[in-house]
Amino acid sequence: MELINQHTKAIMEGCKERARAAGLTFTDESLEYIVTNRDLIELSPKVMIPTLYDYWVHDVEVLRGKGEYELYPHNPYETVINTRPPISFYNDNNPDWLNVMIFYHVLGHIDFFQNNLYFRHTWEYDFTGQALSDKRVIAKLRAEKGRWVDYILEFARSIDNLVAYHDELSPLFAAPEAATSSRLDYYFDVFLQVEKKLPVGDYLKEVARYNEAIAQNREEGERIFFAEVTAKYPEMEAHFAKAQNVKRVERRDLMKFLIENSEFLSRDENQWMRSVLEVVRKTSIFFQPQIRTKIMNEGWASYWHEKLFLVDDRIKGHEVDFARVHAGVTSMPRVGMNPYALGMRLMYQLKDAGDKGKTGYEFDRLSDREQRRHFDTEAGKGEEYLFKIRSNYCDYLFIKDFVDQEFTDRYDLFVTGKRLDPQRMVWQYYVKSRDAKEYRDMVLASLYHPPHIEIAPERGEEGSLYLVHHFEGKQLVSEYIANTMVGIEYLWGAPVQLETSEAHIEQPRGGAGREGVEEADITWQRVVYTMKDKVLSRQVL
Amino acid sequence: MKDPQKYLEELKAKGLEPEREERFREELRVTREFPSGRGRGPFPDFSRSLYAWHDLAVLMGQERVPNPYQLHMKALDELLERDRQREKDGFPRKIRVGRLIKPGKAGKGKIVVVPSTEEEKFLHDPTIRPPGEGGSTGGSGKGEEGEVIGEQKVRETGEEPGQGPGQGEGEAHEMGASAYELGRVLTEQFQLPNLKEKGKKRSFTRYIYELTDRNRGSGQVMDKKATLRKIVETNISLGNLPDPSDLDPTRFLISPRDKVYRIFSQEKDYEPQAMVFFLRDYSGSMAGKVTELVATQHVMIYSWLLYQYAGQVESRFILHDTEAKEVPDFDTYYNSRVAGGTEVASAYRLVNEIVEKENLAADYNIYVFHGTDGDDWDTGGDKSIPELVKILSYVSRMGVTIAEHAGTQWTEVARYLENSGLLRDKPDLLRMDIMHEDAEEARVIEGIKRLIS
């Protein structure tokens, strides 16, 4: 692994100038490395981060199949890594013109990392440096504790999708001027609503009374307001004091919950395990935005490499070469989903919408199809609109908000289905739907989405840990439940229970179905798994 | 090649139950001449995840780097050791070895071993859907709703991508390993039995070290007899031994050069060697999982033998439908697909011909492994059994694997083998293993034990 040569670096710097002029923003420094195939072998299981901690599963070669990404949420296989400074990897024998294109693509990614709000928590530090120190921590522990470090790593990784990534982000966006006292928050949010169960009308009156008190006396308003409150509810202060002392439970962050609440982990001899969990949790949270912005990120990068490359004076004569590579990257497959193609087309659609002023209320109000098609205020704000979207959206919102009928019609998109023709014993691929909603739902269903599992400490009996999986129409991979729970039981130091839903698939009546596929029913049942002393039992609720 | 249609007519003329005739016809109906090798279904991208796309591959047109196994084979040993330790520590094992991926074309010994493990988490299971539903993905281009844009035979493909050898969406993390290495892993990990040696037949240019060379003056082990002889010679020439009938050894002079020692030196060794015949039914009915099973098992057997005979294994590959032909390498053996009827006897006959013509029985331990789905147009085994008896006269072991299709039971081949009594009379020479087409890897290995133990 070595840095690119000066000639190539000069090309990169030229690309940066042009990209900046076009409106992209990113830090000055960036590192570009040439990698050999051997480097790649070693880097890819580590998400291209050379300093990531060592782990034996990285050494085991895994078969990649369908759903691979779900199994390994930390495998974005990006050539660019989001760190400070950003690092990117290149093949050693690219021609210059190809490097120009790839550099633009990479700059698109860097701009995205450094401006998209879902990456907010990664903006301030150098992850590779952090990773290196973590790697040393783990190496040191391994020298002392041997293979047990790897067991803990493994158990930690088995729950590293259960981190409250959004909870981690939200404090970064708290508007300072909205700050109110915690007493006030408690009074309005908890005391009146939960404890007193005030009718809405009374609640609003109380809000109005507060506003009036503040309006009359900005400095002392709150004190005056609470003087009356205490007169009315003498118990309020005591309740508030009690509430202050109750530790907030991280219901959706199993990793954090274990680190903070596991008695087993808090024993002196087990303290070191917490460090391992911290490392794994931190790594997971670092990579979350990558997974959640795949379509946008690739679409954005593809949009910019196309746009900037075509106007770059240095590549004269390679337009055809470019077109060939670019088409390979961004053409819509007849069947299948290409995030580059989908993302880039959406970007173009949105730019077009911005240019024609189709982003406002006036356009939304129109229901006539023809009018919508011909709507054009000549606003010319396409790119500005795109920049906003790149800063504020993730894949889920991007698909949910912007894949509409106009989009699917324009690019001839449809949902491809696959069904069994039992008579001829063939799978048929067919055009299942051209409806935008169906298309949107299909894409949304294929996005990364960890299960919603909450901790319910009050339901655990005799020190056991109770987890509730909120049903979202999908069951958990059943073969994985046992081993995952073995790990949680170990880290918790006591039995663990998981409440979840399971599918029961009815076979179609009348055997294999003579008239095509019969609609088979899936019925769901709620079950509880209990892991006790490494033995799993299951009970239907 | 004889025309199966005509052959069917012949059979029919001899009298054929309608149900059987229907089944034979079914076999012929399967499309002819499948393209061999890669390409699974019309739309290999159907199940490819959004997240499987990444810059290096897409922008630079670079495939995933295939891992040279040297990097990992040693690591594999360590990993397996770790896995054993894991069990001792009270946690379930995590590593699975021996999953096979499509063998490459380069060199017949080259096959692929993949250790694999899964990081278990709570994850949504995308495969839960009504039977007959194959999921959905994106698409673009023309076509009315409901229009079929491609078809794929169920048997040819298996139900889901990623199950086939060498598939895994073109991104399988492959690791080329010598079959020898796989054989070792199989023998050690799965406790496959070691072979009994059946006699050493032919010399090879391999050496072992023996104390055979003599050296005068210095060395490791003194050869007393030779030394004494030298001393006598020396003393005769010195005139120190005038009367052979009156010897006085105390008066002998001993020169340093008289001392003869033995030293280690290379010695040719005699080793057993094996010839393995792999026979595979590639008739129309063999498409899909059945072939995969048989071929997987055959690779493993081959690897195991290769290890057992320390590399001294030659292999021959024979494919048959109603006629048998020999193919040059495992790749062809594995990938060829032809539709047609089935006649097991043709393959057995070819083995006999080859063995006789090349006089193999004299020099080799011969093994014959035959894989089929059990269909045979030669219903009663009238042609097969005599050929089989002939094979049993020289083989070390013959193993027949029958991979039954779902819904079938007690296939013709199984029946006539059983009826012939050979399985009972010669259990040392003939074994049969019947498994279901859905058999897992563990079952395949279990089957190997049955065939060779």
Interface residues (C-beta under 8 A of the other chain):
Chain A: N37 L40 I41 S44 W56 V57 D59 V60 E61 V62 L63 R64 G65 K66 G67 E68 Y69 E70 L71 Y72 N75 P76 Y77 E78 T79 V80 F89 Y90 N91 N94 L98 M101 I102 H105 V106 R147 D150 Y151 E154 R157 S158 I159 D160 N161 L162 I291 K294 I295 E298 V325 G328 V329 M332 P333 R334 V335 G336 M337 N338 P339 Y340 L342 Y411 D412 L413 F414 V415 T416 G417 K418 R419 L420 D421 P422 M425 V426 W427 Q428 Y429 Y430 V431 K432 S433 R434 Y439 M442 V443 S446 L447 Y448 H449 P450 P451 I453 H469 E472 K474 Q475 L476 V477 S478 E479 Y480 I481 A482 N483 T484 V486 L498 A503 I505 Q507 P508 G513 V517 E518 E519 A520 D521 I522 K534
Chain B: G41 P42 F43 D45 F46 S47 R48 S49 L50 Y51 A52 W53 H54 D55 L56 A57 V58 L59 M60 G61 Q62 R64 V65 N67 L71 H72 A75 L79 R82 Q85 R86 D89 G90 F91 P92 K94 I95 R99 V114 P115 S116 T117 E118 E119 E120 K121 F122 L123 H124 D125 P126 I128 R129 P130 P131 G132 E133 G134 G135 S136 T137 G138 G139 S140 G141 K142 G143 E144 E145 G146 E147 V148 I149 G150 E151 Q152 K153 V154 R155 T157 E160 P161 G162 G168 E169 E171 A172 H173 M175
